[in-house]
Amino acid sequence: MEKLYYSIGEVAEMLGESTSCIRFWSNSFPDKIKPHRNAKGNRKFTAADIEVLRQAQHLLKTRGMTIEGAAKVLENDDKLVRDRVKALDTLKGIRRELVEIRNSLK
């Protein structure tokens, strides 16, 4: 069963980024990423928030966009970005499996 909320540390580990980077991105895209806060004030992210963070990561890290540019793209055409991110994740998974197969044959 999938969790409802993920801590900032869990999200950072999923994306391979630092917690400060995730915090910065969540503050930079307040219209798209709205983490809930617990009684202590800690951010708790939903699966939808994580998906937007993945899209932002793709735009910022892979495509080299600025925060402002990524915000415009996410606002105007996030379906296209979502599809590209899913395709890249699928291809990375296939590559991992092929590398495992190659290593098992050695």
C-alpha positions in Angstrom: 0.0 0.0 0.0 1.3 3.4 -0.9 1.8 6.0 1.8 -0.3 9.2 1.9 2.5 11.5 3.0 6.3 11.3 2.6 8.9 13.2 4.7 11.3 15.6 3.0 14.1 13.1 3.7 12.2 10.3 1.9 11.5 12.6 -1.0 15.1 13.7 -1.2 16.2 10.1 -1.3 13.7 9.2 -4.0 14.9 12.0 -6.2 18.6 11.8 -5.3 18.7 15.4 -4.2 19.5 17.0 -0.9 16.8 18.0 1.6 17.7 21.7 1.2 17.2 21.4 -2.6 13.7 19.8 -2.1 12.9 22.6 0.4 14.0 25.3 -2.1 12.0 23.8 -4.9 8.9 23.4 -2.8 9.2 27.1 -1.9 9.9 28.0 -5.6 6.8 26.4 -7.0 4.1 27.3 -4.4 1.3 27.0 -6.9 2.2 23.4 -7.8 3.8 22.0 -4.7 1.8 22.4 -1.5 3.3 20.2 1.2 1.2 19.6 4.3 2.8 20.4 7.7 2.5 18.3 10.8 2.3 19.7 14.3 6.0 20.3 14.4 5.9 22.2 11.1 7.7 19.5 9.1 6.8 19.2 5.5 4.9 16.2 4.3 4.6 15.6 0.6 1.9 13.7 -1.3 2.5 11.5 -4.4 1.2 14.4 -6.5 3.8 16.7 -5.0 6.5 14.2 -5.7 5.5 14.0 -9.3 5.7 17.8 -9.7 9.1 17.7 -8.0 10.3 15.1 -10.5 9.1 17.3 -13.4 10.9 20.3 -11.8 14.0 18.2 -11.4 13.8 17.2 -15.1 13.4 20.8 -16.2 16.1 22.2 -13.9 18.7 19.5 -14.0 18.3 17.8 -17.4 17.1 20.7 -19.6 19.1 23.4 -17.7 16.2 25.8 -17.2 15.9 28.5 -14.6 13.4 28.4 -11.8 11.3 31.0 -13.6 11.4 29.1 -16.9 10.5 25.9 -15.3 7.6 27.5 -13.5 6.3 28.8 -16.8 6.6 25.4 -18.4 4.9 23.6 -15.5 2.1 26.1 -15.6 1.5 26.0 -19.3 2.4 22.6 -20.5 2.8 20.2 -17.6 1.3 17.2 -19.5 4.1 17.2 -22.0 6.7 17.4 -19.2 4.9 14.6 -17.2 5.0 12.4 -20.3 8.7 13.0 -20.9 9.6 12.3 -17.3 7.7 9.1 -17.3 9.4 8.0 -20.6 12.8 8.8 -19.1 12.0 6.9 -15.9 11.0 3.9 -18.0 14.1 4.0 -20.1 16.3 4.3 -17.0 14.6 1.3 -15.5 15.2 -0.7 -18.7 18.8 0.3 -18.7 19.2 -0.8 -15.1 17.7 -4.2 -16.0 20.0 -4.6 -19.0 23.0 -3.8 -16.9 22.0 -6.4 -14.3 21.5 -9.0 -17.0 24.9 -8.1 -18.6 26.6 -8.3 -15.1 25.0 -11.7 -14.4 26.4 -13.1 -17.7 30.0 -12.3 -16.8 
